[in-house]
Amino acid sequence: MKIYNHLINTIEEKGAAFLILLDPDKMEEYKIDEFLNHCSRSGVDGFLIGGSIITNGNFHSFTSNIAKQSKLPVIIFPGSVNQVSPEAHAILFLSLISGRNPEYLIGEHVVAAPLIKKYNIEAIPTGYIIIESGTITAALYMSGSHPIPRNKTGIAAATALAGEYLGMKLIYLEAGSGAENTVPNEMIKAVTETCSIPVIVGGGIKTPAEAKLKIESGAKIIVIGNFLEDANNWDMIKDFADAIHKKSQSAEAIKVK
């Protein structure tokens, strides 16, 4: 569990981890070098690679390029069984526990498991929970499931706890790519107070201030995706890292005093 341990160690050292989600369809290869340079000097802790559907990008070559050009962990965030590559260091073995579609609870997993074993990819069991975000996101549409309503914090907390009891090592609260609203902070707080495993939060986060509020509500890993697909926003990567790494902030404050 090398990559999982890396995430846990990062959380312990920095207070929280910062991952960037890359969609091979939306990142042009000629921009990769510049993007990775921004990330390496800005405090990014790793990359997630995946998308609800890959139509133009070559998933395997894209994953290989990122893994070879960066020293940071490359983790698959699979939208389907086709998104399994031997070039990745790990894969979030997602089970959509907020839905009732058996294909995303166990069906796709049965097909993917032999490939993951063959490629010797570290699998990290992750309970995936889609939260109502104000729009029909790609994840919601492709999974054919209903999201947990934004005001039902108790359902979200109970679902996350069930995931933990099923043996999940992480819980992922997902508003979805292009979400109008992020996962509510009150819901994050309820889930993190109920569960003892780290909670990932992603979807619709567009400012470092929003990311910081998620951390203050109990999130341990923040994922930024859509917002950083625009190269004009890359200068904000360090701002996101600084907002997310709350222990680093505390240490700096002590140093200044």
PyMOL commands that set and color helices and strands:
alter all, ss='L'
color gray80, all
select helices_A, chain A and resi 2-14+29-40+59-69+102-119+138-143+153-165+185-194+208-216+226-229+231-244+246-256
alter helices_A, ss='H'
color red, helices_A
select strands_A, chain A and resi 17-22+46-49+74-76+90-96+122-130+170-174+199-202+221-224
alter strands_A, ss='S'
color yellow, strands_A
deselect
rebuild
show_as cartoon
